[in-house]
Amino acid sequence: MANTDFSQFFKDAYFDTKSAAELYAKSNEYGAKYAKIHLEAAEKAVDLTNAWVKDYLSKMDAFTKPEAEPTELAKTVSDVASAQIQGAPEYVAKFADIAKNAQVAAVELFMAAGAEAQSEMASTAKKATAKATKAA
């Protein structure tokens, strides 16, 4: 039983191995496209994160200069904090844009897959109907 040829078993059971192989290939193709959408979005998010950190660190440069008065240090802290607070919405909006674009691409991929599946099912149904009509 260890050397059983399952492909022959499926052929004997009238299981269409060609259709199963095509289904696997299509599924694998769409899976790869879906993964690419996510990887591209992740790469863009990492790039944006790096830009935000660099921007933050450049503002932190203000702390490398010694301040003579405590009030000057308080003003520097306030300026840096204000700059960060004012810049945050821009970065958050860019993150949201990355997510939105990835979602749109994923939905378009799902719609294309659905349309293709519907077309294939309609074609298969027509062939089955023609075959049944011919047999009758």
N, C-alpha and C positions, 0 to 999 in steps of 0.2 A: 504494500500500500504506500510505501514511502516514495516510490517513483511514479506515482499516478500522474498522468497527463491531464491536468484540469482543463486545458483548452479543448481537448477532445470531448471531455465531459460536457462542457458548455455548448459545444457544437451539437452534440447528441441531444441535449436538452432544449434545442432550438433557441438558444440564447445567442443573440447577434453580437459577437465579440467585436466586430468592426464598429458598430454603433457605440458600444461601450468605450472603445479606444478613442473614437472621435469626441465623445462626451468628455472624457478625461482630458484630452488635448485642449478642447475649448475652455474647460474649467481651469486648467493650468494657465492658459493664456490670459484669461481675465484675472486670475489671481495674481499673476505677475504684474499686470497693468495696475491693479489695485495697490499692490505693494509699492510700486514705483511712485504713485501719487503720494503715499504716506512718507516715503523716504525723501522725496523732494520737499514736502512741507516741513519735515523735521530738519532738513538741511537749512532751509530758509529761516526757521525759528532759531537755530543755533547761530547763524550769521547775525540775525537781529539781536540776539542776546549778547553776542560779543560786541556788537556796536554800542549797545546800551551800557555795558560794563566799561568800555573804553571811554565813552562820554562821561560816565560817572567818575572814573579815575582822573580824567583831565580836570574835572571840577575840584577834585580833592587836592589838586596841586596848590590850591590857595592855602592849604594848611602847612605847606613847606616853608613858608615865610614867617619868621618870628614876629609876633605882635608885641608892641611896647605896652599897650594898655588892654585890660580885660574887655573893655567895651569894643575895641577893634576886633578881638577874637570872637566876641559875641556877634558882631556884624558879619564876620566871615562865615561863621556857622549858619547864620540866618540866610545869607546870600546863597550858600551852597545848598541848603535845604530847599530854599525857594526855587532854585534852578531845577533841582530834581523833581519837585512837585509839579512844576510847570511843564517839564519835559515828559513826564510819565504818561499822560494821555496820548501823546503822539506815538509812543512805543506800543502802548496797549492797543491802539487802533491798528497799528501795523501787524501785531500778532493776530488780531481779529480778522484782518484782511487775508492773512496766510491761511487761517482756518477756514474762512469762507470759500476761498479759491479751491482748497482741497475738497471741501464738501461738494462744491459745484462739479468739480471734475469726477468725483466718485458717483454722484447722481447721474451724470451724463454717461459714465461707464455702465452703470446699472441699467439705464434706459436702453442703451445700445444692446446690452446682453439680452434684455427682455424682448426687444424687437426682433433680434436674431432668433431667439428661441421660439417666438410666436410664428415667425416665418417658416422655420424648420418644422414645427408641429403642423402647420397648415399644409405644407408640402407632403409630409408623411401621411396626413389624413387623406389627402387627394389620391396618393398612391394606393393606400389601403382600400379606399372606396373603389377605385378603378379595378384593383385586383379582385375585390369581392364581387363586383358587377360582372367581371369577365368570367369568374368561376361559376356564377349563377347562370 
